[in-house]
């Protein structure tokens, strides 16, 4: 698949669209927000919104978004951590 950054509010929010090519074509709107909780602590929130027609939505009952996207999100969080910490 692929993703495209739609908008950036510096230091606060990134909105992007993700496009899956397999096992079926679909798109989703995602966001990541950051909020400073202290000098060395940042709260990161991630969200996704999308629609999936029948019968594809039934496949999601047997699929795990964590398994599908988990490694990529973890890599992204580690990269964000390095950027925020200036490493």
Rosetta constraint file for C-alpha pairs under 8 A:
AtomPair CA 1 CA 18 HARMONIC 7.35 0.50
AtomPair CA 1 CA 19 HARMONIC 5.42 0.50
AtomPair CA 1 CA 20 HARMONIC 4.41 0.50
AtomPair CA 1 CA 21 HARMONIC 5.11 0.50
AtomPair CA 1 CA 22 HARMONIC 7.32 0.50
AtomPair CA 2 CA 18 HARMONIC 5.82 0.50
AtomPair CA 2 CA 19 HARMONIC 5.26 0.50
AtomPair CA 2 CA 20 HARMONIC 6.70 0.50
AtomPair CA 3 CA 16 HARMONIC 6.73 0.50
AtomPair CA 3 CA 17 HARMONIC 5.47 0.50
AtomPair CA 3 CA 18 HARMONIC 4.19 0.50
AtomPair CA 3 CA 19 HARMONIC 5.97 0.50
AtomPair CA 4 CA 16 HARMONIC 5.42 0.50
AtomPair CA 4 CA 17 HARMONIC 5.29 0.50
AtomPair CA 4 CA 18 HARMONIC 6.52 0.50
AtomPair CA 5 CA 14 HARMONIC 7.29 0.50
AtomPair CA 5 CA 15 HARMONIC 6.10 0.50
AtomPair CA 5 CA 16 HARMONIC 4.18 0.50
AtomPair CA 5 CA 17 HARMONIC 6.51 0.50
AtomPair CA 6 CA 14 HARMONIC 7.70 0.50
AtomPair CA 6 CA 15 HARMONIC 5.42 0.50
AtomPair CA 6 CA 16 HARMONIC 4.75 0.50
AtomPair CA 6 CA 17 HARMONIC 6.78 0.50
AtomPair CA 7 CA 14 HARMONIC 5.90 0.50
AtomPair CA 7 CA 15 HARMONIC 5.20 0.50
AtomPair CA 7 CA 16 HARMONIC 6.86 0.50
AtomPair CA 8 CA 12 HARMONIC 7.98 0.50
AtomPair CA 8 CA 13 HARMONIC 5.88 0.50
AtomPair CA 8 CA 14 HARMONIC 4.54 0.50
AtomPair CA 8 CA 15 HARMONIC 6.40 0.50
AtomPair CA 9 CA 13 HARMONIC 5.01 0.50
AtomPair CA 9 CA 14 HARMONIC 6.31 0.50
AtomPair CA 10 CA 14 HARMONIC 7.96 0.50
AtomPair CA 11 CA 34 HARMONIC 6.75 0.50
AtomPair CA 12 CA 33 HARMONIC 5.44 0.50
AtomPair CA 12 CA 34 HARMONIC 5.13 0.50
AtomPair CA 12 CA 35 HARMONIC 6.63 0.50
AtomPair CA 13 CA 31 HARMONIC 6.93 0.50
AtomPair CA 13 CA 32 HARMONIC 5.67 0.50
AtomPair CA 13 CA 33 HARMONIC 4.32 0.50
AtomPair CA 13 CA 34 HARMONIC 6.41 0.50
AtomPair CA 14 CA 31 HARMONIC 5.56 0.50
AtomPair CA 14 CA 32 HARMONIC 5.30 0.50
AtomPair CA 14 CA 33 HARMONIC 6.51 0.50
AtomPair CA 15 CA 29 HARMONIC 7.44 0.50
AtomPair CA 15 CA 30 HARMONIC 5.83 0.50
AtomPair CA 15 CA 31 HARMONIC 4.38 0.50
AtomPair CA 15 CA 32 HARMONIC 6.63 0.50
AtomPair CA 16 CA 29 HARMONIC 6.08 0.50
AtomPair CA 16 CA 30 HARMONIC 5.34 0.50
AtomPair CA 16 CA 31 HARMONIC 6.15 0.50
AtomPair CA 17 CA 27 HARMONIC 6.90 0.50
AtomPair CA 17 CA 28 HARMONIC 5.68 0.50
AtomPair CA 17 CA 29 HARMONIC 4.63 0.50
AtomPair CA 17 CA 30 HARMONIC 5.90 0.50
AtomPair CA 18 CA 27 HARMONIC 5.60 0.50
AtomPair CA 18 CA 28 HARMONIC 5.32 0.50
AtomPair CA 18 CA 29 HARMONIC 6.48 0.50
AtomPair CA 18 CA 30 HARMONIC 7.20 0.50
AtomPair CA 19 CA 25 HARMONIC 7.23 0.50
AtomPair CA 19 CA 26 HARMONIC 5.83 0.50
AtomPair CA 19 CA 27 HARMONIC 4.40 0.50
AtomPair CA 19 CA 28 HARMONIC 6.59 0.50
AtomPair CA 20 CA 24 HARMONIC 6.94 0.50
AtomPair CA 20 CA 25 HARMONIC 5.31 0.50
AtomPair CA 20 CA 26 HARMONIC 5.23 0.50
AtomPair CA 20 CA 27 HARMONIC 6.13 0.50
AtomPair CA 21 CA 25 HARMONIC 4.50 0.50
AtomPair CA 21 CA 26 HARMONIC 6.88 0.50
AtomPair CA 24 CA 56 HARMONIC 7.96 0.50
AtomPair CA 26 CA 52 HARMONIC 7.23 0.50
AtomPair CA 27 CA 50 HARMONIC 6.60 0.50
AtomPair CA 27 CA 51 HARMONIC 7.87 0.50
AtomPair CA 28 CA 48 HARMONIC 6.55 0.50
AtomPair CA 28 CA 49 HARMONIC 5.67 0.50
AtomPair CA 28 CA 50 HARMONIC 4.46 0.50
AtomPair CA 28 CA 51 HARMONIC 7.40 0.50
AtomPair CA 29 CA 48 HARMONIC 5.66 0.50
AtomPair CA 29 CA 49 HARMONIC 5.22 0.50
AtomPair CA 29 CA 50 HARMONIC 6.20 0.50
AtomPair CA 30 CA 46 HARMONIC 7.35 0.50
AtomPair CA 30 CA 47 HARMONIC 5.54 0.50
AtomPair CA 30 CA 48 HARMONIC 4.28 0.50
AtomPair CA 30 CA 49 HARMONIC 6.34 0.50
AtomPair CA 31 CA 46 HARMONIC 5.71 0.50
AtomPair CA 31 CA 47 HARMONIC 5.40 0.50
AtomPair CA 31 CA 48 HARMONIC 6.59 0.50
AtomPair CA 32 CA 44 HARMONIC 6.84 0.50
AtomPair CA 32 CA 45 HARMONIC 5.55 0.50
AtomPair CA 32 CA 46 HARMONIC 4.54 0.50
AtomPair CA 32 CA 47 HARMONIC 6.67 0.50
AtomPair CA 33 CA 44 HARMONIC 5.64 0.50
AtomPair CA 33 CA 45 HARMONIC 5.18 0.50
AtomPair CA 33 CA 46 HARMONIC 6.61 0.50
AtomPair CA 34 CA 42 HARMONIC 6.45 0.50
AtomPair CA 34 CA 43 HARMONIC 5.61 0.50
AtomPair CA 34 CA 44 HARMONIC 4.65 0.50
AtomPair CA 34 CA 45 HARMONIC 6.57 0.50
AtomPair CA 35 CA 42 HARMONIC 5.55 0.50
AtomPair CA 35 CA 43 HARMONIC 5.11 0.50
AtomPair CA 35 CA 44 HARMONIC 6.63 0.50
AtomPair CA 36 CA 41 HARMONIC 6.19 0.50
AtomPair CA 36 CA 42 HARMONIC 4.48 0.50
AtomPair CA 36 CA 43 HARMONIC 6.31 0.50
AtomPair CA 37 CA 41 HARMONIC 5.32 0.50
AtomPair CA 37 CA 42 HARMONIC 5.32 0.50
AtomPair CA 37 CA 43 HARMONIC 6.48 0.50
AtomPair CA 38 CA 42 HARMONIC 7.01 0.50
AtomPair CA 52 CA 56 HARMONIC 6.24 0.50
AtomPair CA 52 CA 57 HARMONIC 5.35 0.50
AtomPair CA 53 CA 57 HARMONIC 5.94 0.50
AtomPair CA 54 CA 58 HARMONIC 6.76 0.50
AtomPair CA 55 CA 59 HARMONIC 7.16 0.50
AtomPair CA 56 CA 60 HARMONIC 7.20 0.50
AtomPair CA 57 CA 61 HARMONIC 7.50 0.50
AtomPair CA 58 CA 62 HARMONIC 7.71 0.50
AtomPair CA 59 CA 63 HARMONIC 6.42 0.50
AtomPair CA 60 CA 64 HARMONIC 7.12 0.50
AtomPair CA 63 CA 68 HARMONIC 8.00 0.50
AtomPair CA 64 CA 68 HARMONIC 6.17 0.50
AtomPair CA 65 CA 69 HARMONIC 5.71 0.50
AtomPair CA 65 CA 70 HARMONIC 7.06 0.50
AtomPair CA 66 CA 70 HARMONIC 4.43 0.50
AtomPair CA 66 CA 71 HARMONIC 7.96 0.50
AtomPair CA 67 CA 71 HARMONIC 7.42 0.50
AtomPair CA 69 CA 73 HARMONIC 6.10 0.50
AtomPair CA 70 CA 74 HARMONIC 6.08 0.50
AtomPair CA 71 CA 75 HARMONIC 6.19 0.50
AtomPair CA 72 CA 76 HARMONIC 6.16 0.50
AtomPair CA 73 CA 77 HARMONIC 6.12 0.50
AtomPair CA 74 CA 78 HARMONIC 6.22 0.50
AtomPair CA 75 CA 79 HARMONIC 6.20 0.50
AtomPair CA 76 CA 80 HARMONIC 6.08 0.50
AtomPair CA 77 CA 81 HARMONIC 6.04 0.50
AtomPair CA 78 CA 82 HARMONIC 6.37 0.50
AtomPair CA 79 CA 83 HARMONIC 6.33 0.50
AtomPair CA 80 CA 84 HARMONIC 6.06 0.50
AtomPair CA 81 CA 85 HARMONIC 6.02 0.50
AtomPair CA 82 CA 86 HARMONIC 5.94 0.50
AtomPair CA 82 CA 87 HARMONIC 5.00 0.50
AtomPair CA 83 CA 87 HARMONIC 6.23 0.50
